[in-house]
Amino acid sequence: HSDNGSPMKGATLLATLQELGIVPSFSRPSVSNDNPYSESLFKTLKYRPEYPEKAFEDIASARKWVNGFVDWYNDEHLHSGIKFVTPNQRHLGLDKAILAKRHRVNEMAKLQNPSRWSGKSRDWTMINEVNLNPEKKEEVRAA
């Protein structure tokens, strides 16, 4: 699945996909978030410092690199959309204790040095729903 970019719809790529028995799918025209989670994942993948500059030597080296990326992404990378915990911490329910501890640390820091805080501190309450492209309040009211 891809956006409607010309490289992805080019005759050479489409012919190659057909030879491999792959049926391509495309986002709807003028819809930027048909596949937002995979788009976000691919951007993260491409911007990793160790992302290879040249093509992989073979499928085994590609798989090895991607497996390492997936391990990092799920076990080490702190995701801003889920309050800077890892996906595995979220899936295992460990995020509740982590976020509670962050809240306690923030509150203690505010008590010890109130002049550092001009207003509210970061909200460390757990979120139940994640949206990559959340609707703006004005858009919801207009609908």
C-alpha positions, 0 to 999 in steps of 0.5 A: 500500500502506498500514497499516490506518488508518481514513483509508486505508480510508475510503469516500471514498479507496477510491472515489477510488482505484477511479475512478483504477483503483488497487487498494489493498493493506493490511498484515496486521492487527496487523503493524506492519512489513509495509512497513517501508522505505516507511514509514520513507521516508515518515516521512523525507519528511514530516519534511523542513523544506521539506515543503510545508504546502499541496497542490502547485499541480500535478503538475509542482510535486509531481514537482519537489519529490519529485525534489529529495527523492530526490536529497537522500535518496540523495546527501546524507542520512546513514543511521544504518542503514548507518553514516551513509553515503548510499545512493549511497555504499553502492551504489557501494562507497564506504562501505568506504573512508569507514568505514575512515577513520572507524575510523582517525580514532577510533583516532588520537583515542583514542591522543592523548587516552585520557581522553576514552574511557571504553570502546569507540568507535563501531563503524565496521565495515561491515554486510552486512545491514540490518534495519529491525525486527531481532528481539531476541535473546530472540525468536530464542532462544524461536523 
